[in-house]
Structures are given as structure tokens and as C-alpha cells.
Amino acid sequence: MQVIIQTVIPIFSIILVGYIIGKHKKIDVQRFINLIVYIAAPCLIFSSIATSDINLADFASIAVAALAILLIMVTFACLTLKLTRSDKKGLYLPMTFGNTSYVGYPVALFAFGVDGLSRAVVFDMINSVLIFSLGIYIVHHRNELQEVFKVPLLYAVVIGLVVNLSKITIPQVLFLPIEMVGLVTIPLALLVLGYKLTEIKISTAKIVLLASGFRILGGFLVALMIVNLLSLDGLVKDIILLQAAMPSAVMSMILAAKYQRDASLVASVVCITTLLSILSIPLILSIL
């Protein structure tokens, strides 16, 4: 219980601060998002992977499991929307892709330490690759796989993994600044998430609640099936189950707005799943 309290309260306290700021002052958060995406997050990813005890087997297991989970989720999302006769294709994104970075990183770090964070990064890498390729294809009807290579996420993962597996020692005078910049990522990302929630208006409650339940409960159940099929256990299993049940990705809201594909519905699902995660994250941590 103490671990749960120490994990959940700090995360949602920071989100709340961001929300309060957004309610009282309008600022251009895109600059902060760019700072996270292009500078702080790559530093965090590199430093966490380079110094963790993650091995190639764990890396491969998480990557394969994440890929399987996300592909199954997008298939089930398609079937669910067809059965409900909904033509809201934008809902594929929040139903399939979780917030495995802004929320997933701090939960993994606070609950499982640096080793948990480094494994969470691997899951998030697959999540990011698919949302910027398959996700954009769904909402824009054309493949934008090259978008993945325009951000330094993949490069930070690869370089960090090479340094880790090769046992390369980076001088502290170089590593310490990278690590310090990386530490900015989590609190800044949570503040941005809280701020963005002030821009969301809930609409069409029934389909929003269906999509929200699908994202969290469906993600956890599909992940449970996959980890059992792959006979995964220990920290790898815990991180996969945790990341698979994260609330909907904020990026799904951004992409839906960019390509004008059911943006208000997508934003509503992001908001509801984030609120639901106040309950679901402690529950999942207690199970793990």
C-alpha cells in the first residue's frame, strides 16, 4: 500500500498543478512539448537504458509482447466499432494506444525504480512507432512511417542499448548533464498533461465510456493473455501489464486534432481514461 501511495499521489498531484495552471493562465505548451520530445525525453531514455540491468532477452520479450498487444487492440477496436455501427475512426487511436510515456514512465519509475523505467521505455518505443505509422495511417489514410525517424526517440533507445550491452563507460562529466536534463521529462510531461486536460470537453458519454473501458480493461486483459502465452514473469511481466493498461495517449488527441478526425470524441476518451487511471493504476499495482 505504501508503494501505491508513493507512486500515485505524486503523479496526480503534479497533473493537478498543471490543470490548475491551465484553468487560470493560457500559455503556449507546444514549446514544452517540443522540449520533452526532442531534448529531455531522449536524455531520460538514453540514461535509463544505458545504466539499467536490462538485457537483450528482456528487450526482445517486451518489444514482441508490446507489438502483439497493440495489434490485437487495434483489431478488437475495429471489430467493436463495427459491431456498434460507429463510423468514428478517430476512436481507434485512444482505444489502442496508451499514455505509456507521460504517465507510464513515472509510474514505472516510482513503483519499480530505474530498472522498471528502462523496460517501460521499450514498451513505449513500440507504442510510439505504431502510433506514428499505423495511427497516422488510420486517421489520415496514408502511411507516414517516416515520421518515426524525425524524432530522436528511436535513436536514444538504440544508442542506450548499445552502450549498455557493450559495457561502455561514459565519463561522468558527460553523463551527468544528460541525466540531469532527462530528469526534467517526467514532472514537465505531467504538468503538460494536466494543462491539456483543461482543453477537453466531454461529449457523447455512452461511446466515450465504452472506448475508455476498452482502453484500460481491454489493454490489461490482452496483455495478461500475451504474457501467459509467452511465459513471461518477473519485472518484464509486471511492466507489460502496467503499460498495456495506461490511459489513452495524449498524442492520440493531438493527431486527431491535426487530421480533423473525431477530435472532440478522442479528447473525451483521453480525459475519462486519465481520470479512471486514478483508480485503475493503484488496483493494478496491488495485483502486481
PLY file of the C-alpha trace (Angstrom):
ply
format ascii 1.0
element vertex 288
property float x
property float y
property float z
element edge 287
property int vertex1
property int vertex2
end_header
0.00 0.00 0.00
2.85 2.37 0.80
4.36 1.83 -2.66
0.99 2.58 -4.27
0.58 5.78 -2.27
4.13 6.87 -3.04
3.54 6.20 -6.73
0.06 7.55 -7.40
-0.13 10.65 -5.19
2.99 12.39 -6.61
1.90 11.71 -10.20
-1.63 13.04 -9.90
-0.54 15.91 -7.66
1.65 17.20 -10.48
-1.12 16.63 -13.05
-3.46 18.62 -10.79
-0.97 21.50 -10.64
-0.84 21.55 -14.45
-4.64 21.52 -14.57
-4.89 24.46 -12.15
-2.34 26.42 -14.18
-4.36 25.74 -17.34
-7.55 26.96 -15.69
-6.03 30.28 -14.63
-3.45 31.09 -17.30
-3.22 30.30 -21.00
0.29 29.55 -22.24
1.85 28.01 -25.33
2.61 24.48 -24.15
3.79 23.37 -27.60
7.24 24.71 -26.74
7.33 22.49 -23.66
6.11 19.51 -25.69
8.93 20.07 -28.19
11.41 20.34 -25.31
10.20 16.98 -24.00
10.13 15.21 -27.37
13.39 16.48 -28.82
15.64 17.01 -25.78
14.51 15.91 -22.31
12.84 12.56 -23.13
15.73 11.30 -25.32
18.13 12.14 -22.47
15.92 10.27 -19.99
15.57 7.27 -22.31
19.30 7.09 -23.00
20.40 7.47 -19.38
17.87 4.97 -18.04
18.65 2.26 -20.61
22.43 2.82 -20.53
22.62 2.33 -16.75
19.97 -0.35 -16.18
20.46 -4.10 -15.98
18.18 -4.72 -18.97
19.43 -7.45 -21.29
18.74 -8.27 -24.91
16.33 -11.07 -23.97
14.19 -8.73 -21.86
14.31 -6.09 -24.58
13.12 -8.58 -27.21
10.41 -10.04 -24.96
8.91 -6.64 -24.16
9.10 -5.47 -27.77
7.40 -8.61 -29.11
4.74 -8.54 -26.40
4.03 -4.83 -26.93
3.71 -5.30 -30.69
1.31 -8.23 -30.24
-0.79 -6.37 -27.67
-1.16 -3.23 -29.78
-2.00 -5.11 -32.98
-4.64 -7.16 -31.16
-6.04 -3.99 -29.57
-6.41 -2.16 -32.88
-8.10 -5.27 -34.37
-10.52 -5.51 -31.45
-11.16 -1.75 -31.65
-12.11 -2.17 -35.31
-14.47 -5.05 -34.52
-16.03 -3.19 -31.57
-16.76 -0.08 -33.60
-18.18 -2.16 -36.44
-20.46 -4.06 -34.05
-21.70 -0.78 -32.59
-22.07 0.59 -36.15
-19.86 3.54 -35.36
-18.02 5.33 -38.15
-15.77 7.26 -35.73
-12.39 6.04 -36.95
-10.61 8.57 -34.77
-11.56 6.41 -31.77
-9.14 3.72 -32.93
-6.28 5.81 -31.53
-7.35 6.33 -27.89
-8.74 2.79 -27.74
-5.47 1.26 -28.93
-2.61 3.46 -27.75
-1.90 4.15 -24.10
-0.11 7.02 -22.42
2.99 4.88 -21.92
5.31 7.88 -21.62
3.74 10.83 -19.75
2.03 8.53 -17.23
3.78 5.21 -17.90
7.29 6.49 -17.21
6.65 8.00 -13.76
4.52 5.05 -12.62
7.23 2.58 -13.68
9.97 4.70 -12.09
8.23 5.30 -8.76
6.97 1.72 -8.47
9.93 -0.27 -9.83
12.90 2.11 -9.95
15.32 2.68 -12.85
15.11 -0.95 -13.97
11.34 -0.64 -14.30
11.68 2.64 -16.20
14.15 1.19 -18.71
11.73 -1.62 -19.52
8.80 0.79 -19.72
10.81 2.75 -22.31
10.97 -0.34 -24.55
7.18 -0.76 -24.47
6.75 2.96 -25.16
9.12 2.74 -28.12
6.85 0.18 -29.84
3.79 2.23 -28.87
5.35 5.35 -30.42
6.42 3.60 -33.62
2.90 2.30 -34.21
1.03 5.48 -33.33
3.23 7.47 -35.72
2.83 4.91 -38.52
-0.34 2.81 -38.19
-2.05 5.53 -36.12
-1.46 8.26 -38.69
-2.42 5.87 -41.48
-5.79 5.26 -39.77
-6.67 8.93 -39.26
-5.10 10.25 -42.46
-5.39 7.33 -44.92
-1.75 7.40 -45.93
1.39 5.91 -44.48
3.62 8.33 -42.58
6.21 5.86 -41.29
9.00 8.37 -41.94
7.55 10.50 -39.12
9.03 7.99 -36.65
12.54 8.89 -37.78
12.01 12.63 -37.37
12.07 12.40 -33.57
15.08 11.17 -31.55
13.17 8.53 -29.55
14.39 5.51 -31.53
17.95 6.82 -31.69
18.07 7.28 -27.90
16.84 3.70 -27.39
19.34 2.21 -29.83
22.34 4.19 -28.55
21.41 3.48 -24.92
21.09 -0.23 -25.67
24.45 -0.31 -27.47
26.16 1.43 -24.55
24.51 -0.94 -22.07
25.21 -4.20 -23.89
28.75 -3.16 -24.86
29.53 -2.16 -21.25
30.80 1.21 -22.47
31.70 3.56 -19.62
30.70 7.15 -20.25
32.69 9.76 -18.28
30.63 11.35 -15.52
31.40 14.80 -16.87
29.38 13.85 -19.98
26.81 11.50 -18.47
25.74 13.69 -15.54
24.40 16.60 -17.69
22.47 14.11 -19.85
20.98 12.51 -16.76
20.08 15.88 -15.22
18.31 17.06 -18.38
16.45 13.75 -18.55
15.11 14.26 -15.02
13.14 17.25 -16.32
11.00 14.96 -18.50
8.61 13.41 -16.02
7.47 16.44 -13.99
7.26 18.60 -17.13
5.27 15.94 -19.03
2.81 15.58 -16.15
2.34 19.35 -15.98
1.66 19.45 -19.73
-0.83 16.57 -19.41
-2.69 18.40 -16.63
-2.73 21.58 -18.70
-4.05 19.79 -21.81
-6.92 18.29 -19.80
-8.35 21.81 -19.36
-8.89 21.98 -23.12
-11.09 18.89 -23.21
-14.88 18.83 -23.28
-16.71 15.58 -22.67
-19.15 14.61 -25.45
-21.32 11.58 -26.35
-20.99 9.89 -22.96
-22.05 6.36 -23.97
-19.45 5.75 -26.69
-16.79 7.60 -24.69
-17.32 5.34 -21.66
-17.26 2.25 -23.89
-14.00 3.32 -25.51
-12.49 4.24 -22.12
-13.32 0.86 -20.58
-11.94 -0.85 -23.66
-8.61 1.00 -23.36
-7.88 0.22 -19.72
-9.61 -3.09 -19.03
-9.15 -4.43 -22.55
-5.48 -3.48 -22.58
-4.86 -5.28 -19.29
-6.72 -8.45 -20.34
-4.98 -8.66 -23.73
-1.61 -8.13 -22.02
-2.42 -10.85 -19.49
-3.14 -13.24 -22.34
0.10 -12.36 -24.14
2.41 -12.64 -21.11
0.91 -16.05 -20.34
1.33 -17.21 -23.95
4.96 -16.05 -23.94
5.55 -17.44 -20.41
6.91 -14.12 -19.18
7.38 -13.39 -15.49
9.07 -11.08 -13.02
9.66 -7.41 -13.76
9.15 -7.88 -17.52
5.64 -9.24 -16.93
4.78 -6.50 -14.44
5.87 -3.68 -16.75
4.00 -5.13 -19.74
0.76 -5.45 -17.75
1.19 -1.96 -16.32
1.99 -0.24 -19.61
-0.76 -2.05 -21.51
-3.39 -0.63 -19.12
-2.31 3.01 -19.23
-4.93 5.70 -20.02
-5.26 6.84 -23.63
-2.28 8.56 -25.20
-2.32 12.35 -25.29
-0.73 12.03 -28.74
-3.95 10.39 -29.99
-5.75 13.63 -29.17
-3.07 15.69 -30.92
-3.18 13.54 -34.08
-6.98 13.50 -34.18
-7.00 17.29 -33.98
-4.26 17.66 -36.58
-6.07 15.50 -39.12
-9.58 16.60 -38.07
-10.77 13.09 -37.26
-13.34 13.00 -34.40
-11.13 15.24 -32.25
-13.72 16.01 -29.56
-14.56 12.33 -29.05
-10.88 11.38 -28.86
-10.20 14.18 -26.38
-13.12 12.98 -24.24
-11.70 9.44 -24.08
-8.27 10.79 -23.13
-9.84 12.78 -20.30
-12.04 9.96 -18.96
-9.28 7.32 -19.07
-6.89 9.65 -17.29
-9.45 10.17 -14.53
-10.17 6.43 -14.38
-6.47 5.70 -14.04
-6.54 7.33 -10.59
-8.35 4.13 -9.56
-7.01 1.63 -12.09
-3.28 2.26 -11.52
-3.41 1.58 -7.75
-5.55 -1.50 -8.42
-3.08 -2.88 -10.98
-0.10 -2.15 -8.73
-1.81 -4.00 -5.87
-2.35 -7.00 -8.18
1.28 -6.93 -9.31
0 1
1 2
2 3
3 4
4 5
5 6
6 7
7 8
8 9
9 10
10 11
11 12
12 13
13 14
14 15
15 16
16 17
17 18
18 19
19 20
20 21
21 22
22 23
23 24
24 25
25 26
26 27
27 28
28 29
29 30
30 31
31 32
32 33
33 34
34 35
35 36
36 37
37 38
38 39
39 40
40 41
41 42
42 43
43 44
44 45
45 46
46 47
47 48
48 49
49 50
50 51
51 52
52 53
53 54
54 55
55 56
56 57
57 58
58 59
59 60
60 61
61 62
62 63
63 64
64 65
65 66
66 67
67 68
68 69
69 70
70 71
71 72
72 73
73 74
74 75
75 76
76 77
77 78
78 79
79 80
80 81
81 82
82 83
83 84
84 85
85 86
86 87
87 88
88 89
89 90
90 91
91 92
92 93
93 94
94 95
95 96
96 97
97 98
98 99
99 100
100 101
101 102
102 103
103 104
104 105
105 106
106 107
107 108
108 109
109 110
110 111
111 112
112 113
113 114
114 115
115 116
116 117
117 118
118 119
119 120
120 121
121 122
122 123
123 124
124 125
125 126
126 127
127 128
128 129
129 130
130 131
131 132
132 133
133 134
134 135
135 136
136 137
137 138
138 139
139 140
140 141
141 142
142 143
143 144
144 145
145 146
146 147
147 148
148 149
149 150
150 151
151 152
152 153
153 154
154 155
155 156
156 157
157 158
158 159
159 160
160 161
161 162
162 163
163 164
164 165
165 166
166 167
167 168
168 169
169 170
170 171
171 172
172 173
173 174
174 175
175 176
176 177
177 178
178 179
179 180
180 181
181 182
182 183
183 184
184 185
185 186
186 187
187 188
188 189
189 190
190 191
191 192
192 193
193 194
194 195
195 196
196 197
197 198
198 199
199 200
200 201
201 202
202 203
203 204
204 205
205 206
206 207
207 208
208 209
209 210
210 211
211 212
212 213
213 214
214 215
215 216
216 217
217 218
218 219
219 220
220 221
221 222
222 223
223 224
224 225
225 226
226 227
227 228
228 229
229 230
230 231
231 232
232 233
233 234
234 235
235 236
236 237
237 238
238 239
239 240
240 241
241 242
242 243
243 244
244 245
245 246
246 247
247 248
248 249
249 250
250 251
251 252
252 253
253 254
254 255
255 256
256 257
257 258
258 259
259 260
260 261
261 262
262 263
263 264
264 265
265 266
266 267
267 268
268 269
269 270
270 271
271 272
272 273
273 274
274 275
275 276
276 277
277 278
278 279
279 280
280 281
281 282
282 283
283 284
284 285
285 286
286 287
